[in-house]
């Protein structure tokens, strides 16, 4: 009797372990807790002003080749940085060159990008116009833009992460920071 019981348990265990529907749980990413959106003004530059998030840190760009009107908006919690470069426009030729340079820098990512979308920026009230590039895929920069008044001022921005790009893991952060960049663009005003 004991022998039959042991044999039945063994056969039951053998049959129950032969489930071909099992699949291992895929690797996941940590849940990211985002802070509440709150902004304060950036008025340190004599050429422009805008609002940026309180959880970001604005500082002057001190890298090689940077000028006095270049800034970095760091998002330390997400290891990201928005590079902001301001150029005074002296001629129509210079304006076209700056615009072409911005386009080339955005499309430089086509090697790794799965798509690049362009959107026009038009704020007639503040005289802010430009193009917003959304770059999809495992690229170094996910968002780039340039803003201008079409005559005297030109501001270029590019978002970079200080890590190897993996679109699926950083996409929630890109979407979160995109809202902050949109706020920056909507609140941008030229001072001169």
C-alpha positions in Angstrom: 0.0 0.0 0.0 2.8 2.4 0.9 4.6 1.5 -2.3 1.4 2.5 -4.3 1.1 5.8 -2.4 4.8 6.7 -3.1 4.5 5.7 -6.7 1.3 7.8 -7.1 3.0 10.9 -5.5 6.0 10.5 -7.7 3.9 10.2 -10.9 1.7 13.1 -9.8 4.9 15.3 -9.3 6.3 14.2 -12.6 3.2 15.0 -14.5 2.7 18.4 -12.7 6.2 19.5 -13.6 5.7 18.9 -17.2 3.8 22.1 -17.9 4.9 23.6 -21.2 3.0 26.9 -20.6 5.6 28.2 -18.2 7.6 31.2 -19.3 10.1 33.1 -17.1 9.2 36.6 -16.0 10.9 39.2 -18.3 13.4 41.7 -16.9 11.8 44.9 -15.7 12.9 48.3 -14.7 12.5 50.2 -11.5 9.4 52.3 -11.0 10.2 56.0 -11.2 8.5 58.4 -8.8 8.2 61.8 -10.5 7.9 65.0 -8.4 5.0 67.4 -8.6 5.4 69.9 -11.4 6.4 73.3 -10.1 8.4 76.0 -11.9 10.3 79.2 -11.1 11.7 81.9 -13.5 15.1 82.1 -15.0 15.9 85.8 -15.5 19.8 85.7 -15.2 20.4 86.2 -18.9 20.0 89.7 -20.4 18.6 88.3 -23.7 15.8 86.0 -22.6 13.8 84.6 -19.7 11.7 81.5 -19.1 10.4 79.2 -16.4 12.1 75.9 -15.5 11.3 73.2 -13.0 12.3 73.5 -9.3 13.7 70.0 -9.3 16.2 70.9 -12.1 19.4 72.9 -11.6 20.4 75.7 -14.1 24.1 76.6 -14.4 26.4 78.2 -16.9 28.0 75.8 -19.4 31.8 75.7 -18.8 32.7 73.1 -21.4 35.3 73.8 -24.1 33.9 76.1 -26.8 31.0 77.4 -24.7 30.2 81.1 -24.6 28.8 83.2 -21.8 25.2 82.7 -23.0 25.3 78.9 -22.9 23.6 77.0 -20.1 22.9 73.5 -18.9 19.6 72.6 -17.2 20.5 69.5 -15.2 18.0 67.0 -14.0 20.2 65.2 -11.5 17.5 62.6 -10.4 17.4 61.3 -14.0 21.0 61.8 -15.1 19.8 64.1 -17.8 20.9 67.5 -19.1 19.3 70.1 -21.4 22.0 72.0 -23.2 20.9 75.6 -24.0 22.9 77.7 -26.5 22.0 81.3 -27.2 23.3 83.2 -30.2 22.7 86.8 -31.1 21.7 87.1 -34.8 23.6 89.7 -36.7 22.5 89.0 -40.2 20.0 87.0 -42.3 22.9 84.9 -43.5 23.9 84.0 -40.0 20.2 83.2 -39.1 20.0 80.7 -42.0 23.4 79.2 -41.0 22.2 78.7 -37.4 19.0 77.1 -38.6 20.8 74.8 -40.9 23.3 73.8 -38.2 20.4 72.9 -35.8 18.8 70.8 -38.5 22.1 69.0 -39.2 22.6 68.3 -35.5 19.1 66.9 -35.1 19.4 64.7 -38.2 22.9 63.5 -37.2 21.0 61.0 -35.1 19.4 59.3 -38.1 22.0 56.5 -37.9 20.4 55.2 -34.7 17.0 56.8 -34.8 13.8 55.0 -35.8 12.1 58.3 -36.6 12.5 62.1 -36.4 9.4 64.2 -36.1 9.4 67.9 -36.6 6.8 70.3 -35.1 6.6 74.0 -35.7 6.7 76.3 -32.7 4.6 79.5 -33.0 4.0 81.9 -30.2 3.0 85.2 -31.8 2.4 86.9 -28.5 6.0 86.5 -27.4 7.4 86.4 -30.9 8.9 83.0 -30.4 9.1 80.7 -33.5 11.1 77.6 -34.2 11.2 73.8 -34.7 10.9 71.0 -32.2 12.5 67.7 -33.1 11.4 64.5 -31.4 13.9 61.8 -32.1 12.8 58.2 -31.6 15.0 55.2 -31.0 18.2 54.5 -29.1 19.8 57.9 -29.8 22.0 60.1 -27.7 19.5 62.9 -27.8 15.7 62.4 -27.6 14.6 66.0 -28.0 16.0 69.1 -29.7 14.7 72.4 -30.7 15.5 75.9 -31.7 13.6 79.1 -31.0 14.0 82.5 -32.5 12.3 85.8 -33.1 13.5 85.6 -36.7 15.6 88.7 -36.5 17.9 89.1 -33.4 17.7 86.1 -31.0 18.4 82.4 -31.5 18.2 79.7 -28.7 18.9 76.1 -29.3 18.3 73.2 -26.9 19.2 69.5 -26.9 18.3 66.9 -24.2 21.0 64.3 -23.4 21.2 61.5 -20.9 24.5 60.6 -19.3 24.1 56.9 -19.9 23.9 54.4 -22.7 20.6 55.1 -24.5 17.8 52.5 -24.1 14.6 54.0 -25.3 12.3 51.5 -23.5 13.9 52.3 -20.1 14.2 56.1 -20.4 11.0 56.8 -22.3 8.9 57.6 -19.1 11.6 60.1 -18.1 11.7 61.6 -21.6 8.0 62.1 -21.5 8.2 63.7 -18.1 11.0 66.1 -19.1 9.2 66.9 -22.4 6.5 68.6 -20.3 9.1 70.8 -18.7 10.7 71.6 -22.1 7.2 72.5 -23.4 6.7 74.8 -20.4 10.1 76.4 -21.1 9.1 77.1 -24.7 5.7 78.4 -23.8 7.1 80.8 -21.2 10.2 82.0 -23.2 10.3 85.8 -23.7 13.0 87.9 -25.4 14.2 90.8 -23.3 15.5 93.1 -26.1 
